[in-house]
Amino acid sequence: MKIALLHYSSPPIVGGVESVLAQHARLMANAGHEVTILAGRGKPFDERISVRIFPRFDSRNEEVMAVKAALDKGQYLPAFDELRDKIKTQLVGELKGFDRLIAHNVASLNKNLALTAALHDAYSVKGFPKLILWHHDLACIASRYQREMYDGYPWSLLCTSWKGVTQVVVSELRRKELANLLGLHRESIHVIPNGVDVNTFFKLETQTVALVDKLCLMDADPLFLLPARLTPRKNIELALHILAHLRAQFPKATLVITGPEGPHNPANAAYRLSLLALRNKLNLEGAAYFLAEVSTGFIPDAVIADFYRLSDALLFPSLEEGFGIPLIEAAFSNIPVFCSNIPVLHELCGKDVTYFDPQAEPESIAKMIFERLQGEASSRWARRAKHNYSWNSIYKNKIGPLIEELGK
């Protein structure tokens, strides 16, 4: 599908909408779409994304600013019509053959009303792409813009519904405001929030990104980490039983065990096979992952550190330890720790982690873990943010379906 994104400027210009524009463009390119950005300022930032510059689209263009200066005094001059018509010609000519046009804030703000009016005139032209108006801000109701707003055309374009377009806002607050402003039913307006690029924010290693994608770990809720080699003293079978019970409350609960089998005891190979058999018996395929199964060769410390940052909790059910480095790493990563009630871990962590008896019934341990995770606001918010506000999940659940839906 050919998709165009329209805004006053594009990266590397720094701004909130420009950042969102770049993320949307990358996500659409990742999904296989042919993406073009139309803007007044900017430069190419991704070889897959075409950036087309039309100076009259820019809010800071000299011609645009002269027209705006008059409009801000309530003066509608012939220069406005001339500028509008020039821009309309550019839009219609450039957008031939495109399937979708997503205009960010162009129908929301008075930064370049000639562009707004040109888009309004152009979108009804035969062959023009289906239009999505994406609203981040609303000049008609924002106090900071009221001195620049007047009754009548072209200001009215920001305050009236455009027939046949798709309306998108970034929050429920904006949906309520836009519905009241345009006289629309709230259900007719799509809410698609902004997000965070998890890979960039955490500076994830390439190998980490590949593993996370392969195992669909961004869908995990919560994600538990067990950084240990596959040896009997690590008591990994208890972690599997705990996970099985946790999935009654957390259907997407997932466990990642990072280590290979221990290198010194031949019996560890049999232990690994017993863990795989137990996983199958507990119906945990797709929920409990041994990285040694899915990644050949050595997993660097940097990748393990990434998994700490991505995880929601450390699960450490060892029967015996000489120290407990993973608990320190969990502390550095600010994630909750659930670990065995054994002397060395008490010595290390004191009262600052949650202990359980490694001989206790897994169901009771799972209940304790569930209650703590649900009882901590920071944990609940962290999990919710990861699933609702990562750009990949927003595209998968919101943006992608919207783009496809318009073709039906």
C-alpha positions, 0 to 999 in steps of 0.5 A, spaced: 500 500 500 502 507 498 501 511 504 503 518 505 504 522 511 503 530 511 505 535 516 509 542 516 516 539 518 519 532 518 525 529 522 531 531 523 526 537 525 525 536 533 518 536 535 513 531 538 509 530 532 515 530 528 517 524 532 511 521 532 511 522 524 518 518 524 515 512 528 509 511 524 513 512 518 518 506 520 512 502 523 509 502 516 515 501 512 516 495 517 509 492 515 511 492 508 508 499 506 511 504 501 511 510 505 512 517 503 513 523 508 510 530 505 513 536 509 515 543 508 522 542 512 526 536 513 531 531 510 531 523 509 532 519 515 531 512 513 532 509 506 526 506 506 522 512 507 521 517 501 521 525 504 518 530 499 519 537 501 515 542 499 517 549 502 509 552 502 507 546 507 512 549 512 509 553 517 515 558 517 515 559 510 516 566 508 510 566 504 506 562 509 508 567 515 506 573 511 499 570 510 498 568 517 500 575 520 494 578 516 490 572 518 492 573 525 489 580 525 482 577 522 484 579 515 482 575 509 487 577 503 487 575 496 494 572 497 491 567 502 487 564 496 493 564 491 497 560 496 492 555 497 491 554 490 498 553 489 499 548 495 492 544 492 496 543 485 502 540 489 498 536 493 493 533 488 499 532 483 504 529 488 498 524 491 496 521 485 496 513 486 497 513 493 492 509 497 492 513 504 494 520 506 495 521 514 495 529 515 498 530 522 495 537 525 494 540 519 486 540 520 487 541 527 492 548 528 492 554 524 500 554 523 498 554 516 491 555 514 493 555 506 495 548 507 489 546 511 484 549 506 488 546 500 487 539 503 480 541 504 479 542 497 483 537 494 481 531 498 474 531 494 478 530 487 477 524 484 483 519 485 485 523 491 487 518 497 483 516 503 484 521 508 486 520 515 486 527 520 490 525 526 489 530 531 494 532 537 492 539 538 486 543 537 487 550 536 479 551 536 479 550 544 486 551 546 487 558 550 493 559 547 490 560 540 484 564 541 487 571 539 488 568 532 482 565 531 476 568 528 469 566 525 468 564 518 473 561 513 478 559 513 478 558 521 472 554 520 475 549 517 479 547 524 472 547 527 467 543 523 467 536 521 470 534 514 465 529 510 468 522 509 474 523 513 477 518 518 478 522 525 484 520 529 486 523 536 491 521 541 487 520 547 480 520 550 481 527 552 482 529 545 476 525 543 471 528 548 474 535 545 473 533 538 466 530 538 464 536 542 467 541 537 465 537 531 458 535 533 460 527 532 459 521 536 465 519 540 465 512 537 466 515 530 473 518 532 479 513 533 483 513 539 491 511 538 496 514 543 503 515 542 508 510 544 515 509 546 520 505 541 522 499 546 528 497 542 531 504 542 529 506 549 533 500 552 538 500 547 537 493 546 542 488 542 541 486 536 541 479 538 536 481 544 531 484 539 531 477 535 530 473 541 524 478 543 521 478 536 522 470 535 519 468 542 514 474 542 516 476 549 513 483 548 506 480 549 508 477 555 504 479 561 508 479 566 515 476 564 519 473 569 526 472 568 530 466 571 538 467 569 541 460 571 544 454 568 540 448 568 542 444 574 538 440 579 540 445 585 537 451 581 530 448 582 527 450 575 522 445 576 519 449 581 519 455 577 515 451 571 510 449 576 509 456 579 508 459 572 503 454 571 499 456 577 500 463 575 497 463 568 490 462 571 491 469 574 496 472 568 494 468 562 500 471 558 505 470 564 511 468 561 518 465 563 525 465 560 531 461 563 537 464 560 542 458 561 545 452 558 545 446 562 551 446 567 558 444 564 561 439 569 556 434 571 553 429 566 547 428 569 545 435 567 543 433 560 538 428 563 535 434 568 534 438 562 530 433 558 526 432 564 525 440 564 523 439 557 518 434 559 515 437 565 514 443 561 510 439 556 506 436 561 504 443 564 502 445 557 507 451 558 509 451 550 510 458 548 510 460 555 516 457 558 523 458 554 530 456 555 534 460 551 539 454 550 533 451 545 532 457 541 539 460 541 545 457 538 552 459 542 554 463 547 549 469 549 553 475 551 552 479 558 549 485 554 544 480 552 542 478 559 542 485 561 537 487 556 533 481 559 533 484 566 531 491 563 525 487 559 522 483 565 517 484 570 520 480 575 526 475 577 524 468 579 529 465 583 527 458 586 534 455 588 535 450 593 542 452 594 547 458 593 554 460 594 552 468 593 546 470 588 549 475 583 542 475 579 539 478 585 544 484 585 543 485 577 535 485 578 536 490 583 540 494 578 534 493 573 529 495 578 525 489 578 521 485 584 525 479 586 521 473 588 527 468 591 528 462 595 528 463 603 535 460 604 540 463 608 545 466 603 540 470 599 537 473 606 544 475 608 545 478 601 538 482 600 535 482 608 528 484 608 528 488 601 525 482 597 520 477 597 522 470 599 518 463 599 520 456 601 523 452 596 519 446 598 512 450 599 506 448 594 507 452 587 500 454 588 501 458 594 507 461 591 504 463 585 498 466 589 503 470 593 507 473 587 500 475 584 498 478 590 504 482 590 505 484 583 497 486 583 498 490 589 504 494 587 502 500 583 509 501 580 509 494 577 502 494 574 503 501 571 510 498 568 506 492 565 501 496 562 505 501 559 509 496 556 503 493 553 499 499 551 504 504 549 510 501 545 510 503 538 510 496 536 504 494 540 500 500 538 501 499 530 499 492 531 493 493 535 491 500 532 494 503 526 495 497 522 488 495 523 485 502 521 489 502 515 487 496 512 480 497 515 479 503 510 480 499 504 474 495 506 
